[in-house]
Amino acid sequence: MIAGQDGSKPIYVQIADWLENEIIADTFKSDEKVYSQYQLAEMFNINPATAAKGLNILVDQGILYKKRGLGMFVASGAKEKILSKRKSETLRSLVEELVLEAARLGISESDLITMIQASIREKGSEDK
C-alpha cells in the first residue's frame, strides 16, 4: 500500500492519488517532470506496468502530459484541476451519505432541506 492511501483501492489508483497529492503540495509544479514509471516502481516496489497505469490515469485527466522521449510532465492548471475534482467528489459523496442516512431515519426531503438551510444560516452568522 502507498503511504497514506486507501488499501482497498487498486495500486495504480493509489499511485495516481499519491502523485496528485505531490502536485497539490507543490512538490511538482506546472511543466515540471514527474517520476518515471520505473522510478515509481522502484520507490513503491511495484511492477513498472502498474506505475505506468497510474501515470496514464493522470494523462487521461489532463493532469500530466507526455513529452516523447523525455517523460511525463505536470500540465498547466493541474493543481486547480485536482482541487476542483476532489471538492466535487468529496461533496457528492457526503451528500449521498447524508441523503441515505436521512432516508434511514425517515427524514423527509423537505425536512432535510430545511435542516441544511438552517445549518448554512448558522455557519453564515458564525463567519460574521
RADA-V112787 format. One record per helix or strand. SS is the DSSP state (h for helix, s for strand). FROM is the first residue (numbers start at 0). TO is the last residue. If there is no record, write none. Layout:
ss=SS from=FROM to=TO
ss=SS from=FROM to=TO
This chain:
ss=h from=10 to=23
ss=s from=32 to=32
ss=h from=36 to=43
ss=h from=47 to=59
ss=s from=63 to=66
ss=s from=70 to=73
ss=h from=77 to=103
ss=h from=108 to=126
